[in-house]
Amino acid sequence: LTIGTSYLAAQCESLITDDRIIDGTHILKTINQTLVVRGSYAYSIELQSGTQGITATLYSKAGVEFNQDDEVIFMDVNEQRRSYRFIDMGEMNREGGTPVYHNVLQLDMAAVNWFIEGNITTLYIKNNISNQMRKFTINESRRAEFQVLATCFNKLLDPDKINDTELVGNVIAVKPSPKSAPAAAAEDGPAAPAARPAAA
């Protein structure tokens, strides 16, 4: 995706909600960008820089609950997968009676650059309590929107004023399956929270 400079500048102004330097740290935050909408539930993301380094807040509206140490796996158009973990306990608010779960993913600058270059096509949410994984396909228009969001975030971020901690071991090597993918990663599965451990 090639983004014109003037178009990008106009887009970025509307995509950034906070841009400050506090005690030598660049506080930068984007809008909450929708990634997936399926029926009554939706998943969205906002990118941010602050005292925890580069992070993202992921929102689940009427979808699954996010636990600390659960994983979100992004897959790009070349089927490369990278995993990022929730670092907080997670919270739940309500919008008009609908539960909205949110939690913070630890990212790094490499993740932001990959979001720009990789054309993210798929989102997996792995519950490490129940060991269940759900797969959500990101449609083409929302992929483009996310790419612009990451590009704006990267463009405005001061690399000398961030607490970037490089993540290691988060690129997932996927071996070709002789038959089918595990049933645990069913395409766009039900939205009900899956917090109960699987039976032994």
N, C-alpha and C positions, 0 to 999 in steps of 0.2 A: 504494500500500500504506500503510495507516494502522496504526501500531504503538502500542499502549497504553503509558503511562509505566511502570506497575508491571511489565508483561511485559518491556519493554525493559531496565529496571534488572536484572531477574533474568537475562536473556539476556547482557547486557554483562559481568556478573561472570565468566561462564564463557567468554567469547570473547576476553578480554584476558590475555596471558601476561606482559607486562612494562609497567610504568607508573612511570617514575622521572624526576626532574629531575637532570641531570648537567651541571655548568658552564653553567647557564642554558639548556640545551637539553632539551626534553621528549622522552624516550625512551619511545615507546609502540609496542607490538607486539601483533598479534592472533594467534589460532590459525591453523593452516593449514587453510583452508576449501576443500573440493572444489567445483570448477566443472563438470567433465565427467568421466564415466566411460563408456568404450566398450570392452566386452570385457575384454581384459587390460591396457589402458592407462588412465591417468587424468591429469587436469590440476587443480592446486589452487593457491591463492594465499593469501599472508598480507600484510597491510598493516602499514606501519611508519613511524615518524618518528624521525629521528636526525640525525647530522652531515651526511648526504647530502640532508637535507630529507625530503619525503614520497616514499616508495618502496614497492614491492611486490616480494616474492620470489615468482616463479612456479615451480612444480614440475611436472616432466614424468616420470611414472612409466611406464617402458616405452614412452614416446612419443618425440617429436622432441627433438633436442639444441638448446639455446639458445646462439647465438653472440653476442658483443658486436656491437651495432648492428643485430641482428635486431629486428623490430618485432612487437608484439602490438597488434592492432586490436580494440577493443571496439565493438559495435554495439548501440544501444538499440532500444526498441520502435517508435520513430519512424524507424528506419533511419539515424539520425545515427551516423557513425563517427569515432572518435578514436584516434590512433596514439600508442603509447609505445614507447621504445627500451630495450633492455638496455644497461646501462652498465658491466657487469663482464665478465670473460672467461668466466664460467660454470664450474660445477663438476659433477662426477658422483660420486654415492655409490651404494652397492648396498644393497637391502633384500631379504634372502633370495635373493640372486643376481640380483635384478631391478634394472636400471640406473635411477637417479633423477637426472635432470638438474635443475639449478636455477640461476637467474640473477636479477639485480635490475633491475626496471623503474623508470625515473625518472618519478615522478608529481608532481602539485602539488595544492593544496587544491581547485582547480577540478575536478580529476579525481574527488576524493572526493565532492564535492557532486553531480557528475553521476552517479556510481555510486548515490547515494542516490535521486536524482530520476528517473533515466533508464530504469530497468528494463532492465538489460543482458540481451540475448537471445542474442547470438552472439559467439564468440571466433574471431578469425583470427590465425594465427601465420605470419608472413612471414619466410622465410629469405632474407636479402639476399646470401648467397653464391651460392646456386643460383637465386635469384629465384622460388622456389616458395612458394605460399601454401596453407595448409590451413584449413578452416572447421569449427568445432565449435558445434553448437547447445546452449545451456544450458537444461535443462528447468525447468519452472515452479517446482518446489520449491527447486531450487538457486539460481534467481534470487532468490527471497525470502530465502534464507539469506544470500546475498551482500549483499543490500540491508540486512539487519539488521547484518551485520558492518561495513559501511561507516558505518552510522548510529551504532553504538556507538563506533567509532574516532573519528568526528567529534565526538561528544558529549563524549568524555573528553579530546580534544586541546586543549591550551592554545595558542591562536593567537599569543600573545605570546612563546612559547618554541619556535617552530619556524623552521627555515631554509627557508622556502618560496620557491622560484624558479618564477615563472610560466612555463609552457611556451607557446610561440607556434607557430602553423603546424601544429598537430597535429590540427585538425579537417579531415576529408577530405571534399571535395566530390565527390559521386557523381553522374555524369550517367546518366540512364536509358539502358539498352541496348536497341537496336531488336530484338535477338534474344535471345541467351542470355549468361549470365555467363561469364567466362573459365574455361577448363578447369582452370587452375592453382589455383582456389579450390574444388575438389571438396568436396562435403559430407562431413564426418567421414571424411576420407581415411585411408589406411594410416598406421600409427604409426611405421614405420621411419624413422630419421633420414635427412634429405635434405641432405647436406652437400657433395655433388659438384656443381661448377658445370655448368650446362646446356651442351650442345654448341653450338658456334657455328653 
